[in-house]
Amino acid sequence: MRRFLQVTASGSPREIGRGIGRATAPLLTRLVAENSVFYRRETGRSLKFIRSFAMSRYFGPAARRYPDYAEELRGMAEGAGLPFEDLFVFSCEEEMLDLWGRWDKCTSASVRSRRGLYLAHNEDYVRRYRGNLVIVQARPSGRPAFVSLGYPATLAGSSTGLNAAGIAMSGNSLHYPPRRRGVPKNFILRDVLAARNLADAVRRVRVPERTIGHSVNLVSARERRAAFVECSLREIAVVPMGESDVLMHTNHVLSPELDTHAETASWNSRLRYAGIEFLLARRRDSIDAKRLQAALSSTAHFLLRRGRRPDDPETLASVVMDAGRGVMWVANRAVTDDPYVPYRVR
C-alpha cells in the first residue's frame, strides 16, 4: 500500500498555508523544478512567460475576491521556502493548459440510497501527478473543518472535499475556450469547502469572473439533496438530483440551458458517462460505498484509465465520500489494486 501524503493544519489562512507548505516542501520543490520542461512540452511557452501571464492576468482578480485564500497560498510558499510566483502558477495550471493545450479529465457520480448519500469521483489528469496528490485535514478558524484530496501547491478542494457541515464536492472540467483574465477555478473550489448547505455551496460557485468552463458536483447530507452546477463562461445551470436518486457527470455539458456552440466535448467523456450510467443502473436503492468503489475501478467501461503514452490522461485517484458519516475513501491509482483508505473530517 502506498498512501498519498497526509497533512493536518489549523488556524488562520496563513497558518494553514504554512502548515501545508512545510509538510509538502520536498514535493513542491521537485515539481517547481520540473515546471520549465512541463510547460514547454504542454503549452509551447517558456516558464518565464507562464509565470508572468499567471501573475498579471489571474492573481489580481483572485486576491480581490478571495483575500483569505491568497493568504493561504502565501503561507504555503513561506512554509515550503519557495517564491510565491512559482507556487501561484500551479493554481492556474488548468487555465494554461486549456489556453494552449487540452486534457480530458474526471468522472463523478452522486447517489442517494437507503445506505446513505454518496459522491464518487475518479481524478484523471497528467502523469506528473501520479502518486503525488495530497490529503489535507484542516480546521480553519471560523469555518467548517474539512478533509480534501487535491494537487500539491494548490488550495485544498482542487479535486474533491468533504466538510463538517455535511457538504461533499468534486470538480469536473468542461471544454470551453478559457478567459485570459479572471478568477482561477481552484479558488472557487476552495471556497465551496466553506459552504454550510446546498444553497450556500451553489452560491459560492456563481462567480461571474470565472476563467474556465467547469462543473461542480455537490452533495448535502443534512438535507439529503444533491446537484451539479455547470458553468460556461457566460451561463450557469443548476441540475438537482431527481427521483432517479443518481446524478452523473464527466466532461461534457448535460443541461439544455447552456449554449454548447463553443464547447468541444470529447468522445471519451461520453464513453465514461455511458459506463458509469450502466454500472449504477441496477438496484440503485442498495448502492453503497463498496459498489461505488468497484464502479470507479472498471476498466471495461473506460472509468479507470491507464495512460499508455506520456500525453494520455490517467486516473490518479478514486474517491468515494459518505457525506453523512464524514468519511472519504481514497485509492491511490499509482499502485495497481491499491486499497481504499478512509480519511475523516477532524
C-alpha positions as CSV (number, residue, x, y, z in Angstrom):
1,M,0.0,0.0,0.0
2,R,1.3,3.5,-0.9
3,R,-0.7,6.3,0.7
4,F,-0.8,9.9,-0.5
5,L,1.0,12.4,1.6
6,Q,-1.3,13.4,4.5
7,V,-1.3,16.8,6.1
8,T,-3.1,18.3,9.1
9,A,-3.4,22.1,9.6
10,S,-5.5,24.5,11.6
11,G,-5.8,28.2,12.3
12,S,-5.9,31.3,10.1
13,P,-5.5,31.1,6.4
14,R,-1.8,32.0,6.6
15,E,-1.2,29.4,9.4
16,I,-3.0,26.7,7.4
17,G,-0.9,27.5,4.3
18,R,2.4,27.4,6.3
19,G,1.5,24.0,7.7
20,I,0.7,22.6,4.3
21,G,3.8,24.2,2.8
22,R,6.2,22.8,5.4
23,A,4.7,19.3,5.2
24,T,4.9,19.2,1.4
25,A,8.1,21.2,0.8
26,P,10.2,18.4,-0.8
27,L,7.4,17.5,-3.2
28,L,6.7,21.2,-4.1
29,T,10.4,21.9,-4.7
30,R,10.7,18.9,-7.1
31,L,7.6,19.9,-9.0
32,V,8.7,23.6,-9.3
33,A,12.0,22.3,-10.8
34,E,10.1,20.3,-13.4
35,N,7.8,23.2,-14.5
36,S,10.1,24.6,-17.2
37,V,10.1,21.3,-19.1
38,F,6.4,20.6,-18.3
39,Y,5.1,23.9,-19.7
40,R,7.3,23.9,-22.7
41,R,6.1,20.5,-23.6
42,E,2.4,21.1,-22.8
43,T,1.9,24.7,-24.0
44,G,5.0,25.6,-26.1
45,R,5.6,28.5,-23.8
46,S,8.6,29.3,-21.5
47,L,8.2,29.2,-17.7
48,K,9.1,32.9,-17.6
49,F,6.2,33.7,-19.8
50,I,3.8,31.4,-17.9
51,R,4.8,33.0,-14.5
52,S,4.3,36.5,-15.9
53,F,1.0,35.6,-17.5
54,A,-0.4,34.0,-14.4
55,M,0.5,36.8,-12.0
56,S,-0.6,39.6,-14.4
57,R,-3.9,38.0,-15.5
58,Y,-5.1,35.9,-12.7
59,F,-3.6,36.9,-9.3
60,G,-5.3,40.3,-9.0
61,P,-8.9,39.1,-9.6
62,A,-8.3,36.0,-7.3
63,A,-6.8,38.1,-4.5
64,R,-9.5,40.7,-4.6
65,R,-12.4,38.2,-4.5
66,Y,-10.7,35.7,-2.1
67,P,-8.1,37.6,0.0
68,D,-8.1,34.8,2.6
69,Y,-7.2,32.1,0.1
70,A,-4.5,34.3,-1.4
71,E,-3.1,34.5,2.1
72,E,-3.3,30.7,2.4
73,L,-1.2,30.4,-0.8
74,R,1.3,32.9,0.5
75,G,1.6,30.9,3.7
76,M,2.2,27.8,1.6
77,A,5.0,29.4,-0.2
78,E,6.6,30.6,3.0
79,G,6.3,27.2,4.6
80,A,7.9,25.5,1.6
81,G,10.6,28.2,1.2
82,L,9.6,28.9,-2.4
83,P,8.9,32.1,-4.3
84,F,5.2,32.9,-4.4
85,E,5.2,33.4,-8.2
86,D,6.5,29.8,-8.6
87,L,3.7,28.4,-6.4
88,F,0.9,30.5,-7.9
89,V,1.5,29.0,-11.3
90,F,0.0,25.7,-10.0
91,S,-3.3,27.4,-9.2
92,C,-3.6,28.4,-12.9
93,E,-2.3,25.2,-14.4
94,E,-5.6,24.1,-15.9
95,E,-6.2,27.5,-17.3
96,M,-2.8,27.5,-19.0
97,L,-3.3,24.0,-20.4
98,D,-6.7,24.9,-21.7
99,L,-5.3,28.0,-23.4
100,W,-2.5,26.2,-25.2
101,G,-3.2,22.5,-24.9
102,R,-6.0,20.2,-23.9
103,W,-6.6,17.4,-21.4
104,D,-9.7,15.3,-20.8
105,K,-10.3,14.8,-17.2
106,C,-12.6,13.4,-14.5
107,T,-15.8,11.3,-13.7
108,S,-18.3,11.9,-10.9
109,A,-21.5,10.3,-9.6
110,S,-23.8,11.3,-6.7
111,V,-26.1,8.6,-5.4
112,R,-28.9,8.7,-2.8
113,S,-29.9,5.2,-1.5
114,R,-31.1,3.7,1.7
115,R,-27.4,3.1,2.6
116,G,-26.5,6.8,2.5
117,L,-25.8,9.8,0.3
118,Y,-22.5,9.4,-1.6
119,L,-20.3,11.3,-4.0
120,A,-17.9,9.2,-6.1
121,H,-15.1,10.6,-8.2
122,N,-12.2,9.5,-10.4
123,E,-9.5,12.1,-10.6
124,D,-7.9,12.0,-14.1
125,Y,-5.1,14.2,-15.2
126,V,-1.5,14.4,-16.3
127,R,1.1,11.7,-15.4
128,R,3.4,14.1,-13.5
129,Y,1.0,13.9,-10.5
130,R,0.9,10.1,-10.3
131,G,1.3,9.2,-6.6
132,N,1.7,12.9,-5.8
133,L,-1.7,14.1,-4.7
134,V,-2.2,15.4,-1.1
135,I,-4.7,14.7,1.6
136,V,-5.4,17.8,3.7
137,Q,-7.3,17.6,7.0
138,A,-7.9,21.2,8.2
139,R,-9.7,23.1,10.9
140,P,-9.9,26.7,9.6
141,S,-10.8,29.4,12.1
142,G,-14.5,30.3,11.9
143,R,-15.3,27.9,9.1
144,P,-16.2,24.2,8.9
145,A,-13.4,21.6,9.3
146,F,-12.8,19.6,6.1
147,V,-10.8,16.8,4.5
148,S,-9.7,17.2,0.9
149,L,-7.9,15.4,-1.8
150,G,-6.0,17.8,-4.0
151,Y,-3.0,18.7,-6.0
152,P,0.3,19.8,-4.4
153,A,0.9,23.6,-4.4
154,T,-2.7,24.4,-4.9
155,L,-5.5,25.2,-2.5
156,A,-7.5,22.4,-0.9
157,G,-10.5,21.2,-2.9
158,S,-8.7,21.2,-6.2
159,S,-10.0,17.6,-6.7
160,T,-12.6,16.6,-4.0
161,G,-13.5,17.6,-0.5
162,L,-15.9,17.0,2.4
163,N,-16.6,19.3,5.3
164,A,-18.1,19.1,8.8
165,A,-21.4,20.7,7.6
166,G,-22.0,17.5,5.5
167,I,-21.1,19.1,2.2
168,A,-19.2,17.0,-0.3
169,M,-17.8,18.4,-3.6
170,S,-15.9,17.5,-6.6
171,G,-14.9,19.3,-9.8
172,N,-15.1,18.3,-13.4
173,S,-13.8,20.3,-16.4
174,L,-15.9,21.4,-19.3
175,H,-14.1,22.3,-22.6
176,Y,-14.9,25.9,-23.4
177,P,-12.2,28.4,-24.7
178,P,-10.9,30.0,-21.4
179,R,-10.7,33.6,-20.4
180,R,-7.3,35.2,-20.3
181,R,-8.1,37.2,-17.2
182,G,-10.2,36.3,-14.1
183,V,-10.5,34.0,-11.1
184,P,-8.9,30.5,-11.5
185,K,-11.2,27.6,-10.9
186,N,-9.2,26.3,-7.9
187,F,-10.1,29.4,-5.8
188,I,-13.8,28.7,-6.5
189,L,-13.5,25.1,-5.5
190,R,-11.6,26.0,-2.3
191,D,-14.5,28.3,-1.3
192,V,-17.1,25.6,-1.7
193,L,-15.4,23.8,1.2
194,A,-16.7,26.6,3.4
195,A,-20.3,26.1,2.5
196,R,-22.9,25.1,5.2
197,N,-25.8,23.9,3.0
198,L,-26.5,23.2,-0.7
199,A,-27.8,26.7,-1.5
200,D,-24.7,28.2,0.1
201,A,-22.5,25.9,-2.0
202,V,-24.3,26.8,-5.2
203,R,-24.0,30.5,-4.4
204,R,-20.2,30.1,-3.9
205,V,-19.9,28.5,-7.4
206,R,-21.6,31.5,-9.0
207,V,-18.5,33.6,-9.8
208,P,-19.0,35.8,-12.8
209,E,-15.3,36.3,-13.4
210,R,-14.5,32.6,-13.6
211,T,-11.8,31.7,-16.2
212,I,-12.8,28.3,-17.5
213,G,-15.9,26.1,-18.0
214,H,-16.4,23.5,-15.3
215,S,-19.0,21.6,-13.3
216,V,-19.1,21.4,-9.5
217,N,-20.8,18.3,-8.1
218,L,-22.4,18.8,-4.7
219,V,-24.0,16.7,-2.0
220,S,-25.6,17.9,1.2
221,A,-26.0,15.1,3.8
222,R,-28.1,17.1,6.2
223,E,-30.6,18.0,3.5
224,R,-30.4,14.6,1.7
225,R,-30.0,16.6,-1.5
226,A,-27.5,16.7,-4.4
227,A,-26.9,18.8,-7.6
228,F,-24.3,19.7,-10.1
229,V,-23.6,23.2,-11.3
230,E,-22.5,23.5,-14.9
231,C,-20.7,26.7,-15.7
232,S,-19.8,28.0,-19.2
233,L,-18.1,31.4,-19.2
234,R,-21.4,33.2,-19.6
235,E,-24.0,30.9,-18.2
236,I,-24.7,28.7,-15.2
237,A,-27.2,25.9,-14.9
238,V,-28.1,24.1,-11.6
239,V,-29.2,20.5,-12.1
240,P,-30.7,19.0,-9.0
241,M,-31.0,15.3,-8.2
242,G,-34.4,14.0,-9.1
243,E,-36.4,10.9,-8.4
244,S,-33.8,8.6,-10.0
245,D,-31.6,9.3,-7.0
246,V,-28.5,9.3,-9.2
247,L,-26.5,12.2,-10.9
248,M,-23.5,11.6,-13.1
249,H,-21.1,13.9,-14.8
250,T,-17.9,13.6,-16.9
251,N,-16.5,16.4,-19.2
252,H,-19.4,17.5,-21.4
253,V,-22.4,19.7,-20.9
254,L,-25.6,17.9,-19.9
255,S,-28.0,20.8,-19.1
256,P,-30.1,22.1,-22.1
257,E,-29.8,25.6,-20.5
258,L,-26.1,26.0,-21.5
259,D,-25.1,27.1,-25.0
260,T,-22.8,24.4,-26.3
261,H,-21.7,26.0,-29.6
262,A,-18.3,26.9,-28.2
263,E,-17.9,23.6,-26.3
264,T,-15.5,20.9,-27.6
265,A,-16.8,17.7,-26.0
266,S,-14.8,14.5,-26.4
267,W,-15.8,11.0,-27.3
268,N,-14.0,9.7,-24.3
269,S,-16.2,11.8,-22.0
270,R,-19.3,10.3,-23.5
271,L,-17.9,6.8,-23.2
272,R,-17.2,7.3,-19.5
273,Y,-20.6,8.8,-18.9
274,A,-22.3,5.8,-20.5
275,G,-20.1,3.5,-18.5
276,I,-20.9,4.9,-15.1
277,E,-24.6,5.1,-16.1
278,F,-24.6,1.4,-16.9
279,L,-22.8,0.3,-13.8
280,L,-25.2,2.2,-11.5
281,A,-28.4,1.4,-13.3
282,R,-29.5,-1.6,-11.3
283,R,-30.7,-1.8,-7.7
284,R,-30.0,1.8,-7.1
285,D,-31.6,1.8,-3.7
286,S,-28.9,-0.7,-2.4
287,I,-25.9,1.2,-3.7
288,D,-23.2,1.7,-1.1
289,A,-19.6,2.7,-0.8
290,K,-18.3,-0.7,-1.9
291,R,-20.3,-0.8,-5.1
292,L,-19.2,2.8,-6.0
293,Q,-15.6,1.8,-5.3
294,A,-16.0,-1.2,-7.7
295,A,-17.6,1.0,-10.4
296,L,-14.7,3.5,-10.3
297,S,-12.3,0.6,-10.8
298,S,-13.9,-0.5,-14.0
299,T,-11.5,-0.6,-17.0
300,A,-14.0,-2.4,-19.2
301,H,-16.3,0.7,-19.0
302,F,-13.4,3.2,-19.5
303,L,-13.6,4.6,-16.0
304,L,-10.2,3.6,-14.6
305,R,-7.8,5.0,-17.1
306,R,-4.2,3.8,-17.5
307,G,-2.4,6.2,-19.8
308,R,-0.2,4.3,-22.2
309,R,1.5,7.3,-23.7
310,P,3.1,10.3,-21.9
311,D,0.3,12.6,-23.2
312,D,-2.6,10.3,-22.2
313,P,-4.7,11.3,-19.2
314,E,-4.7,8.7,-16.5
315,T,-6.6,8.1,-13.3
316,L,-4.6,9.4,-10.4
317,A,-7.0,8.6,-7.6
318,S,-10.5,7.2,-6.9
319,V,-12.6,8.7,-4.2
320,V,-15.9,7.8,-2.5
321,M,-17.3,10.2,0.0
322,D,-20.1,9.4,2.5
323,A,-21.2,12.9,3.5
324,G,-23.4,11.8,6.3
325,R,-20.7,9.8,8.1
326,G,-18.0,12.3,7.4
327,V,-15.7,9.8,5.7
328,M,-13.8,9.9,2.4
329,W,-12.3,6.7,1.0
330,V,-9.3,7.2,-1.3
331,A,-7.4,4.8,-3.6
332,N,-4.0,5.8,-4.9
333,R,-4.1,4.6,-8.6
334,A,-0.4,4.9,-9.0
335,V,-0.4,1.4,-7.4
336,T,-2.3,-1.4,-9.1
337,D,-5.1,-2.7,-6.9
338,D,-4.3,-0.2,-4.2
339,P,-7.0,-0.5,-1.4
340,Y,-9.3,2.3,-0.5
341,V,-8.1,4.1,2.7
342,P,-10.6,6.0,4.9
343,Y,-10.0,9.6,5.9
344,R,-12.3,11.6,8.2
345,V,-13.2,15.2,8.9
346,R,-11.4,16.0,12.2
